[in-house]
Amino acid sequence: MQIDIIVSRVNSAADLERVFAIRKTVFVEEQNCPPQLEWENEEVSVHFLATVNGEDAGACRWRKTEAGYKLERFAVLKPFRRKGVAGKMIDAILNDLPPSTPHIYLHAQVAAMPLYLKKGFVSVGNEFEEAGIGHFKMVY
């Protein structure tokens, strides 16, 4: 079966609600992240929605911080994992950043590090915990 993955920048409140629903399923329900940690910096972030054959499949965002541009909240729903959705989201988000972006970084869950390594990120520093999950800072 043909898989049609589309990653779009969110431009409506309705699409932002779809993004939030994906993140709630993945982070709050599956990974038991505290909801109060999940919902922050929403208004200063640029959000993306990924669909597979028209079905909501994934979400991510970027935001400008004092340290540079931070890529965040990469979430893919279970039925769509290991199908290339996260890789397409990384490509879309990197292509959306302003030209000559000085510093691009993210906090990768340990289990997701191989994907980011394939996309050209490198880990820096020691492992740390966010929302009870091991992470590494990675830079592009």
For each residue, the residues with C-beta under 8 A, 3 or more apart:
1:
2: 53
3: 52 53 83 84
4: 52 53 54
5: 50 51 52 57 83 84 85 88
6: 50 51
7: 48 49 50 58 88 89 91 92
8: 15 48 49 50 51 92
9: 46 47 48 92 96
10: 15 16 19 46 47 48 49
11: 15
12: 15 16
13: 16 17
14: 17 18
15: 8 10 11 12 18 19 47 49
16: 10 12 13 19 20 42 47
17: 13 14 20 21
18: 14 15 21 22 49 56 59
19: 10 15 16 22 23 47 48 49 59 61
20: 16 17 23 24 39
21: 17 18 24 25 56
22: 18 19 25 26 49 56 57 58 59 75 77
23: 19 20 26 27 28 38 59 73 75
24: 20 21 27 28 29 35 38
25: 21 22 28 29 30 75 77
26: 22 23 29 30 31 75 76 77
27: 23 24 30 31 33 38 73 75 131
28: 23 24 25 31 32 33 34 35 38
29: 24 25 26 32
30: 25 26 27 78
31: 26 27 28 131 133
32: 28 29 132
33: 27 28 37 38 131 132 133
34: 28 37 38 131
35: 24 28 38 39
36: 39
37: 33 34 40 130 131
38: 23 24 27 28 33 34 35 131
39: 20 35 36 42
40: 37
41: 44 45 63
42: 16 39 45 47
43:
44: 41 63 64
45: 41 42 61 62 63 72 73
46: 9 10 61 62 63 96
47: 9 10 15 16 19 42 59 60 61
48: 7 8 9 10 19 59 60 61 89 92 93 96
49: 7 8 10 15 18 19 22 56 58 59
50: 5 6 7 8 56 57 58 59 60 76 80 85 88 89 92
51: 5 6 8 54 55 56 57
52: 3 4 5 55 57 80 83 85
53: 2 3 4
54: 4 51
55: 51 52 80
56: 18 21 22 49 50 51 77
57: 5 22 50 51 52 76 77 79 80 85
58: 7 22 49 50 74 75 76 77 80 85 86 89
59: 18 19 22 23 47 48 49 50 73 74 75 89
60: 47 48 50 71 72 73 74 75 89 90 93
61: 19 45 46 47 48 71 72 73 93
62: 45 46 69 70 71 72 93 96 97
63: 41 44 45 46 69 70 72
64: 44 68 69 70
65: 68 69 70
66:
67: 70 103 105
68: 64 65 101 102 103 104 105
69: 62 63 64 65 97 98 101 103 104 105
70: 62 63 64 65 67 105 106 107
71: 60 61 62 74 90 93 94 104 105 106
72: 45 60 61 62 63 106 107
73: 23 27 45 59 60 61
74: 58 59 60 71 86 89 90 106 112
75: 22 23 25 26 27 58 59 60
76: 26 50 57 58 80 81 85 86 89
77: 22 25 26 56 57 58 80 81
78: 30 81
79: 57
80: 50 52 55 57 58 76 77 83 85
81: 76 77 78 85 86
82:
83: 3 5 52 80
84: 3 5 87 88
85: 5 50 52 57 58 76 80 81 88 89
86: 58 74 76 81 89 90 112 115
87: 84 90 91 115 118 119
88: 5 7 50 84 85 91 92
89: 7 48 50 58 59 60 74 76 85 86 92 93
90: 60 71 74 86 87 93 94 115 116 119
91: 7 87 88 94 95 119
92: 7 8 9 48 50 88 89 95 96
93: 48 60 61 62 71 89 90 96 97
94: 71 90 91 97 104 119 140
95: 91 92
96: 9 46 48 62 92 93
97: 62 69 93 94 101 104
98: 69 101
99:
100:
101: 68 69 97 98 104
102: 68
103: 67 68 69 139
104: 68 69 71 94 97 101 139 140
105: 67 68 69 70 71 137 138 139 140
106: 70 71 72 74 116 121 137 138
107: 70 72 130 135 136 137 138
108: 112 113 116 121 123 135 136 137 138
109: 112 113 133 134 135
110: 113 127 133 134 135 136
111:
112: 74 86 108 109 115 116
113: 108 109 110 116 117 123 136 138
114: 117 118
115: 86 87 90 112 118 119
116: 90 106 108 112 113 119 121 138
117: 113 114 120 121 122 123 138
118: 87 114 115
119: 87 90 91 94 115 116 140
120: 117 140
121: 106 108 116 117 138 139 140
122: 117 138 139
123: 108 113 117 136 137 138
124: 136 137 138 139
125: 128 136 137
126: 136
127: 110 134 135 136
128: 125 134 135 136 137
129: 132 133 134 135
130: 37 107 133 135
131: 27 31 33 34 37 38
132: 32 33 129
133: 31 33 109 110 129 130
134: 109 110 127 128 129
135: 107 108 109 110 127 128 129 130
136: 107 108 110 113 123 124 125 126 127 128
137: 105 106 107 108 123 124 125 128
138: 105 106 107 108 113 116 117 121 122 123 124
139: 103 104 105 121 122 124
140: 94 104 105 119 120 121
